[in-house]
Amino acid sequence: MSNIESPITVLRMKQLVQKIGISRSYVYEKMNPESPHYDDTFPVPFKLGKSAVGWFESEVDQWLLQRRA
């Protein structure tokens, strides 16, 4: 039995909105604690560079599956 791990995939904003089907502005609403649309379970982005952020696709997938339940 081989122990093959799936590659780590990082989603940028454009890929994220395509994957989950919401707008860029709604992503920011979900991350803003002051917004009525805030979701504390929404995946947290991490810094890739000085002004670039990304999300782990695996965390986004888990969040989507939780939404379905």
NULO-581405 format. One record per residue: z, x, y negated of N, C-alpha, C, O, CB in turn; residue in one letter. Coordinates in steps of 0.001 Angstrom, whole numbers, always signed. Glycine has a CB too. Layout:
Z;X;Y;Z;X;Y;Z;X;Y;Z;X;Y;Z;X;Y;A $
...
***
This chain:
+0;+835;+1180;+0;+0;+0;+0;+884;-1249;+889;+1721;-1405;+1216;-952;+5;M $
-959;+717;-2120;-1001;+1540;-3323;-237;+862;-4450;-158;-364;-4527;-2454;+1810;-3747;S $
+307;+1673;-5299;+1088;+1183;-6430;+260;+1378;-7702;+502;+2301;-8480;+2473;+1924;-6532;N $
-714;+500;-7898;-1608;+594;-9055;-1050;-275;-10174;-885;-1486;-10026;-3065;+157;-8685;I $
-766;+373;-11291;-292;-368;-12459;-1478;-767;-13317;-2470;-44;-13404;+716;+471;-13280;E $
-1363;-1933;-13954;-2431;-2327;-14853;-2327;-1506;-16131;-1234;-1114;-16541;-2371;-3845;-15159;S $
-3454;-1253;-16747;-3434;-462;-17984;-2714;-1209;-19097;-2728;-2439;-19156;-4864;-113;-18426;P $
-2095;-449;-19963;-1435;-1041;-21123;-2511;-1357;-22150;-3279;-484;-22554;-338;-85;-21719;I $
-2554;-2618;-22568;-3547;-3042;-23548;-2838;-3475;-24816;-1887;-4256;-24777;-4427;-4186;-22993;T $
-3309;-2964;-25932;-2761;-3318;-27238;-3780;-4190;-27952;-4959;-3846;-28044;-2414;-2043;-28083;V $
-3309;-5320;-28454;-4171;-6238;-29199;-3973;-6019;-30687;-2844;-5918;-31165;-3876;-7710;-28823;L $
-5055;-5948;-31401;-4999;-5944;-32858;-5072;-7399;-33316;-5300;-8287;-32495;-6165;-5078;-33485;R $
-4885;-7655;-34587;-4800;-9021;-35110;-6016;-9859;-34713;-5862;-10998;-34273;-4666;-8993;-36632;M $
-7210;-9312;-34862;-8425;-10077;-34550;-8431;-10507;-33080;-8767;-11649;-32764;-9688;-9240;-34866;K $
-8064;-9601;-32198;-8011;-9919;-30768;-6902;-10920;-30469;-7066;-11806;-29630;-7802;-8642;-29943;Q $
-5773;-10776;-31157;-4636;-11684;-30956;-5010;-13119;-31298;-4752;-14034;-30515;-3438;-11241;-31805;L $
-5616;-13320;-32463;-5957;-14690;-32867;-7023;-15287;-31950;-7015;-16494;-31707;-6448;-14711;-34323;V $
-7935;-14466;-31439;-8923;-14964;-30486;-8251;-15376;-29179;-8596;-16399;-28587;-9999;-13899;-30219;Q $
-7300;-14580;-28741;-6647;-14830;-27454;-5786;-16085;-27492;-5829;-16894;-26565;-5795;-13633;-27055;K $
-4998;-16258;-28563;-4058;-17387;-28571;-4584;-18613;-29303;-3989;-19687;-29220;-2763;-16962;-29198;I $
-5688;-18463;-30016;-6335;-19621;-30617;-5659;-20187;-31851;-5763;-21382;-32130;-6433;-20676;-29620;G $
-4964;-19327;-32595;-4393;-19772;-33873;-4899;-18843;-34972;-5396;-17752;-34694;-2819;-19785;-33827;I $
-4770;-19280;-36208;-5290;-18486;-37321;-4363;-17312;-37643;-3195;-17281;-37256;-5474;-19369;-38565;S $
-4927;-16363;-38356;-4175;-15186;-38798;-2966;-15608;-39646;-1867;-15079;-39476;-5090;-14229;-39605;R $
-3176;-16550;-40544;-2064;-16976;-41400;-960;-17657;-40587;+221;-17539;-40915;-2570;-17928;-42492;S $
-1350;-18372;-39522;-347;-19030;-38678;+441;-18001;-37865;+1613;-18224;-37562;-1020;-20049;-37735;Y $
-188;-16877;-37511;+541;-15785;-36849;+1647;-15307;-37780;+2789;-15136;-37354;-420;-14600;-36470;V $
+1312;-15090;-39048;+2319;-14647;-40015;+3414;-15698;-40200;+4581;-15349;-40373;+1660;-14336;-41362;Y $
+3049;-16969;-40165;+4045;-18051;-40251;+5009;-17976;-39073;+6216;-18146;-39250;+3350;-19437;-40287;E $
+4497;-17728;-37890;+5330;-17651;-36689;+6289;-16464;-36738;+7352;-16505;-36117;+4453;-17554;-35448;K $
+5927;-15407;-37469;+6770;-14214;-37550;+7738;-14245;-38731;+8634;-13404;-38808;+5902;-12986;-37645;M $
+7577;-15191;-39646;+8387;-15242;-40867;+9617;-16139;-40675;+9475;-17355;-40545;+7539;-15752;-42051;N $
+10822;-15552;-40655;+12041;-16349;-40448;+12258;-17440;-41501;+13011;-18384;-41262;+13236;-15438;-40435;P $
+11614;-17322;-42647;+11782;-18320;-43703;+10789;-19474;-43582;+10869;-20444;-44336;+11634;-17664;-45058;E $
+9863;-19372;-42647;+8841;-20396;-42460;+9345;-21499;-41529;+10101;-21228;-40595;+7552;-19771;-41899;S $
+8929;-22739;-41782;+9291;-23818;-40849;+8597;-23665;-39494;+8974;-24332;-38531;+8936;-25177;-41456;P $
+7595;-22799;-39409;+6858;-22578;-38164;+7342;-21335;-37418;+6743;-20926;-36424;+5373;-22453;-38454;H $
+8435;-20737;-37909;+8979;-19517;-37309;+9282;-19740;-35832;+9812;-20780;-35443;+10252;-19066;-38052;Y $
+8935;-18743;-35016;+9185;-18789;-33576;+9810;-17458;-33179;+9130;-16433;-33133;+7862;-19069;-32762;D $
+11109;-17481;-32891;+11792;-16232;-32557;+11386;-15680;-31195;+11761;-14561;-30845;+13284;-16441;-32589;D $
+10626;-16451;-30427;+10141;-15960;-29142;+8754;-15330;-29262;+8242;-14761;-28298;+10110;-17092;-28129;T $
+8150;-15433;-30443;+6807;-14880;-30640;+6860;-13364;-30501;+7781;-12732;-31017;+6235;-15283;-32032;F $
+5879;-12765;-29807;+5877;-11309;-29611;+5919;-10548;-30937;+5254;-10909;-31908;+4643;-10891;-28820;P $
+6715;-9493;-30942;+6900;-8689;-32149;+5857;-7570;-32162;+5696;-6852;-31175;+8349;-8101;-32217;V $
+5153;-7428;-33284;+4176;-6339;-33367;+4890;-4996;-33522;+6060;-4941;-33900;+3201;-6571;-34547;P $
+4177;-3932;-33230;+4733;-2589;-33425;+3720;-1754;-34190;+2521;-2030;-34167;+5094;-1914;-32060;F $
+4222;-730;-34867;+3366;+122;-35696;+2507;+1031;-34838;+2984;+1664;-33896;+4210;+958;-36657;K $
+1232;+1081;-35184;+285;+1996;-34549;-31;+3165;-35477;-459;+4232;-35036;-1009;+1254;-34163;L $
+182;+2946;-36733;-110;+3957;-37750;+523;+3528;-39054;+1384;+2648;-39079;-1642;+4165;-37922;G $
+105;+4139;-40115;+693;+3848;-41429;+560;+2374;-41812;+1506;+1778;-42326;+35;+4714;-42497;K $
-600;+1793;-41567;-792;+394;-41948;-1367;-451;-40812;-1873;-1549;-41045;-1703;+312;-43152;S $
-1290;+57;-39600;-1853;-671;-38462;-736;-1117;-37520;+198;-365;-37240;-2881;+208;-37704;A $
-849;-2351;-37041;+105;-2867;-36062;-660;-3442;-34876;-1854;-3728;-34961;+1032;-3945;-36698;V $
+51;-3602;-33781;-547;-4183;-32594;+499;-4895;-31765;+1699;-4752;-31997;-1241;-3116;-31766;G $
+33;-5657;-30802;+900;-6399;-29886;+526;-5992;-28473;-652;-5809;-28168;+767;-7954;-30086;W $
+1529;-5848;-27603;+1232;-5599;-26201;+670;-6877;-25606;+1272;-7943;-25732;+2497;-5122;-25423;F $
-480;-6772;-24960;-1110;-7955;-24381;-204;-8600;-23334;-185;-9824;-23208;-2463;-7588;-23758;E $
+536;-7807;-22592;+1427;-8352;-21564;+2510;-9241;-22186;+2872;-10264;-21606;+2078;-7209;-20763;S $
+3030;-8862;-23360;+4040;-9685;-24036;+3417;-10977;-24559;+4046;-12035;-24522;+4692;-8900;-25197;E $
+2188;-10890;-25041;+1484;-12083;-25514;+1235;-13032;-24341;+1417;-14243;-24464;+141;-11698;-26200;V $
+819;-12474;-23210;+593;-13291;-22016;+1870;-13996;-21573;+1843;-15177;-21227;+53;-12426;-20875;D $
+2989;-13273;-21582;+4273;-13885;-21202;+4637;-15014;-22155;+5109;-16066;-21723;+5395;-12829;-21186;Q $
+4421;-14799;-23453;+4726;-15828;-24445;+3875;-17076;-24197;+4374;-18200;-24259;+4490;-15289;-25875;W $
+2587;-16867;-23915;+1702;-18007;-23647;+2161;-18781;-22418;+2157;-20012;-22421;+256;-17531;-23456;L $
+2555;-18069;-21371;+3025;-18739;-20156;+4316;-19517;-20405;+4508;-20590;-19832;+3241;-17717;-19040;L $
+5195;-18998;-21243;+6435;-19701;-21595;+6139;-20976;-22379;+6831;-21984;-22232;+7359;-18784;-22414;Q $
+5108;-20918;-23210;+4722;-22097;-23995;+4246;-23226;-23083;+4440;-24405;-23380;+3617;-21734;-25008;R $
+3632;-22851;-21990;+3095;-23843;-21049;+4204;-24543;-20271;+4080;-25713;-19907;+2124;-23176;-20074;R $
+5279;-23819;-20024;+6382;-24354;-19202;+7170;-25444;-19902;+8120;-25982;-19332;+7322;-23242;-18812;A $
***
